[in-house]
Amino acid sequence: MKKIFGILLLLMITVIAGCSKEPTPEQRFSDYIALWNQQKFSKMYDYLSSDAKKNISKEQFTTRYEKLYDDLQIKDLKIDFKKPKKDQENKEPVRYSFTASMNSIAGPITFTQQARLQEEERDNNKNWYVDWNTEFIFKGLKEGDKISVSTSAPKRGEILDRNGTGLAVNGQVYEVGVAAGKLDDAVLSQLGPLLKMTREQINNLLSASWVQPGQFVPLAKVSMDDQKRIAQLIALEPVKTRKVEARVYPYGKAAAQLVGYVGAITADELEKLKKNGYNSGDVIGKRGLEQVLDERLRGTSGVKIVIKKKAAGSADVVLAEKPVVDGQDVKLTIDAELQKTVFTEMGEEAGTAAAMNPKTGETLALVSSPSFDPNQVMLGMAAEEWQALRQNPKQPLTTRFKQAYAPGSVMKPLTAAVGLESGAIVPGEAVPILGAKWQKDSSWGNYFVTRVHAGTEPVNLEKALVYSDNIYFAQAALKIGKDKFVEGLKKFGFEEALAYPFPLEKSVTGTLGNDIALADSGYGQGQVQMSIVHLLASYTPFANGNGNVIKPILLTDEQQGQVWKEAAVSAENAKLISADLRKVVSDPGGTARAAEISGYPLAGKTGTAEIKQKQGVTGTENGWFIAYNPDNPSLMVAMMVEGVQGRGGSLVPVNKVKNVFEKWK
């Protein structure tokens, strides 16, 4: 028994001795590095030697690391150290070499440094502590030195049309300012209205903390084209102007929604984009292609991190440097002059228009009307000017070409294609339709499909397209059936997002929940909706006569003539529909007869989409027209004009599209 007790006592003594074993310096430094890799700076401070703590407080230590790592955007931090040789283990103080590597805003930073650990007794316990100094942060960083970050802004890439003509370019504007302390009330009262600024706004700029008496203080920027206003400004003493670099939009309103504009990054935008390398003070795209293609256009800022030495005669140390990379130019398939022509033709009408080469899929024009001046927005607009834009009932800030609308009768050739492919439509078959209105049966109640051209003769496909017969296509959709109708439209790209650089709403068929909805969709009403770009693409099988849907493209580096949907309709049926679309224009009774041009054949389709809550009430109407030359299909133009009721309906866009072709044929 005594023997057993003795063994147990010996084991307990051994365990106690093992528990009270002092930490090794290697383990202590390993723990310190683990905290460092996790950037737990507050806990790291507890490992510092007494001498190190005399030079820096815990708050200073923690704040300095956190601020530097945040400002320099330090990530991928890895600290490692070499284990000591055996013959050094019992020496004091202990020295370890460690390597620090990390990525920063200016690129990778790597350095090797030596750490010194010394043994200290605290609270009756001996332990090892790091004799920390500022060179642990970065090698060469001495007490009193400063970390400096300098940036070099890249040159923003330009947006060019197919011919290299600038749509968004790096140009110059006048910067208007005054010499501080020399502006009296009389001049101020004249200056404010000319700069579209309030007295308070001007005085706030002049009283900024950095302003010194007599110093030039920039107040606003003015377009170099605004010569009248510049002359009025420089006539005022002490107003001065100087030329500065700025983004310029040569085509102004004509391409505003397409190209967009740039502006200073906001705090909210920076919060979202900081992880992508954006910084405060950056200029970014705010809308249009300036925004969509911002990553490609903006380039990469050059950044240099430097240790600015306090000691006289000491050379500064470059920690990391990333060279500036200018943004890439972007060349569009757009023809800037055609863009301007189409926009001018639309006047101040609310609507959208687009042009395409149906063979290649190149988008030649993409217009939204009415519009705004991106130069004015970029240079700065007064609050009342912004308010006027936002409250304008025609909504000039809306990008209409990206939206999907009820297509009205421009949908009918697609219904014809689906009907021909399914056998529900036989081209020469005459359908007996009498009167101006029709319903399937009494289950429709008071709901009727109506048509404009009401005759007593039977109607075949050709007449239905030429006269735009709603009843014919309503009956055709019902005969096709919901499932085959949807399946047929999907072959034309419905219900599918179009891979297009400018994000567009996808074209949809809607739920087609009952026969009325299906019948209405057959002639472009109901819930069916299309974007104008998709409308152009859906007509390429007819224009080219091969039945394939060509993919629309917007950038010149995209492949031309890509087949998006192969054999959406047979070549035979595509040619048949195209021949009928020619008669829509050429036939004396055709709905697009007004578009006929002597010596230049056009094929096309009109449409009038009614926008109303229910049948029997007066709503608004959107007028549509799409046309191409079937003998030389290199240009196809589509246009939608809002609010054409009482003004001739689709005749409004018919005349405008005709004018475009006459200028470009």
Secondary structure, DSSP 8 states (H G I E B T S, - for coil): -HHHHHHHHHHHHHHHHHHT----HHHHHHHHHHHHHTT-HHHHHTTB-HHHHHHS-HHHHHHHHHHHHHHTT-EEEEEEE----GGGTT-SSEEEEEEEEEEETTEEEEEEEEEEEEEEEETTEEEEEE---GGGTSTT--TT-EEEEEEE------EE-TTS-EEEEEEEEEEEEEETT---HHHHHHHHHHHT--HHHHHHHHT-TT--TT-EEEEEEE-TT-HHHHHHHHTSTTEEEEEEEEEE-TTGGGGHHHH-EEEE--HHHHHHHGGGT--TT-EEEEEHHHHHTHHHHH-B-EEEEEEE--STT---EEEEEE--B----EEBS--HHHHHHHHHHHTT-SEEEEEE-TTT-BEEEEEEES---HHHHHH---HHHHHHHHH-TT-TT--GGGS-B--GGGGHHHHHHHHHHHTS--TT--B---SSEE-SSGGGTT--EE-SS--SS-B-HHHHHHTT-HHHHHHHHHHH-HHHHHHHHHTTTTTS----SS-----B-----SHHHHHHHHTT-TT-BB-HHHHHHHHHHHHHSS--EE--B-BTTS-TT-EEETTSS-HHHHHHHHHHHHHHHHSTT-TTGGG-BTTB--EEEEEEEEE-SSTTS--EEEEEEEEE-TTS-S-EEEEEES--TTTTTTHHHHHHHHHHHHHH-
